[in-house]
Amino acid sequence: MSSNQLSDSPKEECGVIGVFAPNEDVARMTFFGLFALQHRGQEAAGIAVADGAGMSVHKAAGLVSSVFTQSVMEKMCGHYAIGHTRYSTTGSSSERNAQPFMIETINGPLALAHNGNLINSAELRNELMQQGVGFSSSSDTEVMTMMLARNGGATWEERIKHAMQKWIGAYSLVILTRNGVYAVRDPWGFRPLCIGLLPSGGHAVASETGALQTLGCEAIRDIKPGEIVALSNNALTVTQALPPVTPSAMCVFEHIYFARPDQTWDGINVHHARQRLGEELAHEMIKGWKEEGRQMKESADVVIPVPDSSIPAAIGFSRISGIPYNDGFIKNRYVGRTFIEPTDSLRKRGVALKFNVIHQNVLDKRVIMIDDSIVRGNTMGPMIKLLRNAGAKEVNVAITCPPIAHPCFMGVDMGRYEDLIAHNRSIEKIREHVGADSLYYLSAEGMMKALQRTDGFCQACFTGRYPISVDFSNVKTGFERGIKS
């Protein structure tokens, strides 16, 4: 059973890491960095290493721990490395789309790993194919790799800068050459990318600060939108390849759902942001219930989160509402990541495979259930049913973001318009569909207040106002199907 069948949250993006540490076991360091980024994608993983002369890569479908065995790691020697853990956004989850992509070029071997989604990748791919370039995958990452291989320029910085002028969309990249590692971030700043100083004196770059902290990095900072950073032992070489777009368009779902709680991005700690999301949601619900003639403390008995990303929000909600917090669900974190299909009888159990209810904590209780989002609406109803079957008297659902009514084209798999339950449905209709006693969403104003910003975040999935013009007919597997809808 795929995780899509067991979860209604937006699907993971990808995680990237790069390490420049001569005289260190960079492959092993990259492995542990990827391990800290496993939550960002469970479909495939890969590592490429270089030693100043040659380059090698190992990648396969599966979790980081299954792709890289001790015998594999012993063969991966080098001074520099990049790694990737994948959830597919352009291209299917087939093994041929695993990253990093590695090719030989006139300027030496080149490998690239990508978190994001180019919205003009189909156009760029067609241009390359008309020039005689062949492709072995259906991923926009291979398009980017081929473009770099064909670009002129005396240095890799020049070639990357030239390619960035044609790339439109979200990309946080790590690039490996024979002699070094480069980190690149798009001018809109859609996806996170940060860099830190290793204890050995080298540098590492990763999608999240937690991965760098795992490696012992210090002096961690965000790579700025539009930057190219060349990693080296002593000093970083920073090139502002493209001017940053103002305001930026950072993905708001990093804070709502994707990132680990220990991640700090643009000065905002994810755990604290999620607590504030819960606090703002409580303020708004207290006001809403009061207008309905209900006092929250007298109308609910327990606040429970849908683990794991909603736990800090539920803590914040409890703090403001005065309603006790407790665990209601126990999550089997590995069911949605298995490649073994369940039997028909188990498949009918649906979300019960992934969640068990602590009956004593909800029995005869009026529950407020906190979750980060409702996307397709295919698991919220069964989760509410689990609580009712466990004896909950009421199930009131509170969501820490506004309704998701528009798809993402920047690298988050939310489906198309017809997949989204909030597209062309009122909140009351959604409540009826999932079977909740009440349903509340945090307002966009409350969300931004919790993030302590007035702008700088992409909110297109809520508003339909995209920071870049998009082709609404694009689909994830369009390259494979030879069509776009």
C-alpha positions, -999 to 999 in steps of 0.1 A, spaced: 0 0 0 14 33 -10 16 63 14 -8 81 -8 -35 56 4 -26 61 40 -21 98 43 -40 129 32 -12 154 38 7 170 9 33 145 -3 70 149 6 93 170 -16 130 158 -17 161 162 4 195 171 -9 230 172 7 265 181 -5 298 176 14 332 190 7 356 174 32 390 161 18 405 134 39 371 125 54 348 96 47 324 118 27 302 90 15 294 80 51 289 116 61 265 120 32 247 88 42 240 101 77 230 135 64 205 118 41 192 97 70 183 130 87 164 140 55 146 107 51 112 124 60 114 144 28 112 114 5 111 76 8 109 65 -29 146 64 -37 180 75 -25 214 81 -41 249 93 -34 276 104 -59 313 108 -48 343 123 -65 380 122 -57 396 148 -80 400 123 -108 369 103 -112 333 100 -100 310 72 -90 273 69 -81 250 45 -63 213 49 -63 182 27 -60 145 27 -50 139 24 -13 148 40 20 183 53 27 191 25 51 181 -2 25 198 14 -5 232 18 12 247 -13 28 280 -16 45 295 -33 14 282 -5 -8 296 23 14 331 7 15 334 11 -23 324 48 -23 356 67 -18 362 104 -25 368 138 -11 334 154 -22 299 140 -24 263 148 -30 232 129 -20 195 128 -26 164 112 -11 134 114 -34 97 119 -36 87 122 -72 72 156 -84 81 155 -121 84 119 -134 70 88 -118 86 70 -88 104 45 -111 140 36 -103 152 53 -135 143 86 -120 164 82 -89 190 108 -82 217 121 -84 220 120 -122 256 115 -134 270 120 -169 303 124 -186 309 158 -202 337 175 -222 345 193 -189 347 161 -169 321 141 -149 290 159 -136 263 148 -111 233 168 -100 205 163 -73 174 185 -72 147 195 -48 119 214 -66 101 215 -99 108 234 -131 75 246 -146 91 250 -180 109 217 -180 87 203 -209 97 232 -231 134 228 -222 133 191 -227 118 194 -262 145 220 -272 172 195 -261 156 166 -279 153 187 -311 191 192 -308 196 154 -307 199 150 -269 185 117 -257 170 111 -222 170 80 -200 145 93 -175 113 114 -172 127 137 -146 132 175 -150 165 169 -130 180 151 -161 169 181 -182 189 204 -159 219 181 -160 220 179 -198 217 217 -200 247 222 -178 267 196 -198 260 216 -230 265 251 -217 296 270 -227 318 289 -202 353 287 -187 341 276 -152 312 256 -138 300 288 -121 296 304 -155 278 273 -169 254 272 -140 247 309 -142 239 306 -179 215 277 -172 198 296 -143 187 322 -168 165 296 -185 153 277 -155 118 289 -143 105 274 -111 117 259 -78 151 244 -75 175 239 -47 205 220 -62 237 203 -52 261 198 -81 292 176 -80 321 179 -104 355 162 -105 369 189 -82 342 203 -61 306 208 -49 282 236 -58 250 246 -41 224 266 -61 190 281 -51 164 296 -74 158 334 -72 123 330 -57 137 310 -28 109 284 -30 128 255 -13 152 257 17 189 252 13 215 259 40 252 256 45 275 251 74 312 247 84 323 212 93 345 205 123 372 193 99 373 227 81 353 216 51 317 226 43 283 209 39 251 220 24 216 204 29 179 210 26 175 214 64 196 226 93 190 193 112 211 174 86 240 198 90 237 196 128 239 158 125 273 163 109 284 187 136 283 218 114 287 253 128 281 288 114 250 276 95 233 301 72 207 299 45 219 301 9 202 331 -5 178 331 -34 197 333 -67 231 323 -52 257 298 -64 280 287 -36 312 268 -44 321 247 -14 358 245 -4 380 237 26 387 272 39 364 298 22 332 297 3 330 313 -31 296 330 -35 282 342 -68 249 361 -70 239 346 -103 204 361 -105 189 389 -85 166 376 -58 129 381 -65 112 405 -40 92 395 -21 105 359 -20 81 329 -25 92 304 2 70 274 5 47 279 35 42 242 38 78 237 50 66 252 83 31 237 83 41 201 74 73 192 55 103 202 76 116 185 108 107 205 139 144 213 145 147 231 111 153 268 112 146 286 79 149 323 73 152 328 110 120 309 118 122 277 139 96 252 126 86 238 160 79 273 174 61 283 142 38 252 145 31 261 181 21 296 171 -1 281 143 -20 262 170 -22 293 192 -37 314 164 -61 287 155 -73 285 191 -78 323 192 -99 322 160 -119 292 172 -126 307 206 -140 337 188 -160 316 163 -175 294 190 -184 324 211 -203 339 182 -222 306 180 -230 308 216 -205 282 228 -178 286 253 -148 264 243 -137 253 277 -172 242 285 -178 225 251 -147 204 246 -127 180 268 -94 171 251 -71 184 224 -54 156 203 -30 159 174 -27 139 143 10 129 147 36 140 140 36 174 124 5 186 143 19 178 178 34 213 184 2 229 170 -19 209 194 3 220 223 -1 256 213 -39 252 209 -42 236 243 -22 264 259 -45 291 246 -78 273 249 -72 258 283 -84 224 271 -61 196 282 -37 181 256 -34 143 253 -23 117 228 -52 102 209 -35 84 180 -4 61 180 12 62 146 29 33 128 55 54 110 66 27 86 34 13 71 31 41 45 67 35 35 66 -2 28 67 -16 -7 48 -47 3 11 -46 -7 -13 -55 21 -40 -82 17 -75 -72 6 -88 -76 41 -60 -54 55 -64 -28 27 -100 -24 38 -87 -14 72 -73 18 55 -59 43 79 -63 18 108 -31 2 94 -12 35 102 -31 48 133 -43 32 164 -65 51 189 -58 52 227 -94 44 237 -91 56 273 -80 91 262 -110 97 240 -138 76 256 -168 97 263 -148 128 254 -156 158 232 -125 159 211 -108 187 192 -86 170 167 -57 191 153 -43 184 118 -20 203 95 -41 201 63 -69 183 43 -59 178 7 -79 151 -10 -101 143 20 -96 106 17 -83 99 52 -100 125 74 -133 107 74 -118 73 84 -98 89 112 -129 106 126 -146 72 124 -117 56 144 -123 82 172 -160 76 172 -155 38 173 -132 44 203 -161 61 221 -156 98 214 -188 118 219 -178 146 195 -150 151 170 -143 187 161 -116 191 135 -92 221 135 -68 226 106 -36 248 110 -38 263 75 -65 277 51 -84 253 27 -62 239 0 -82 248 -32 -54 250 -58 -26 226 -69 11 232 -65 33 235 -95 65 241 -76 74 206 -64 47 196 -39 24 167 -50 -11 178 -40 -28 165 -71 -49 184 -96 -79 206 -91 -103 177 -93 -84 159 -66 -87 187 -40 -116 185 -17 -117 223 -10 -119 231 -47 -155 241 -54 -166 229 -19 -176 250 10 -163 243 45 -197 231 55 -198 206 26 -163 194 35 -175 189 71 -204 169 59 -181 148 37 -156 139 64 -183 135 91 -169 160 117 -192 177 142 -174 209 133 -146 220 110 -124 251 113 -95 263 92 -69 288 103 -72 320 82 -45 332 59 -40 362 82 -37 340 113 -12 318 94 10 347 85 8 361 120 20 328 133 50 329 109 57 365 120 58 377 84 35 398 62 48 384 29 76 364 15 58 330 14 41 313 -16 4 308 -7 -8 298 -41 -23 265 -29 -47 286 -8 -52 317 -30 -46 306 -65 -22 335 -70 10 319 -82 43 338 -80 51 325 -115 28 320 -145 19 283 -147 6 258 -172 -25 243 -156 -24 213 -179 10 200 -165 9 167 -148 36 148 -129 41 120 -154 37 141 -185 71 133 -199 64 96 -198 29 98 -213 41 121 -241 12 145 -232 5 171 -205 -30 163 -195 
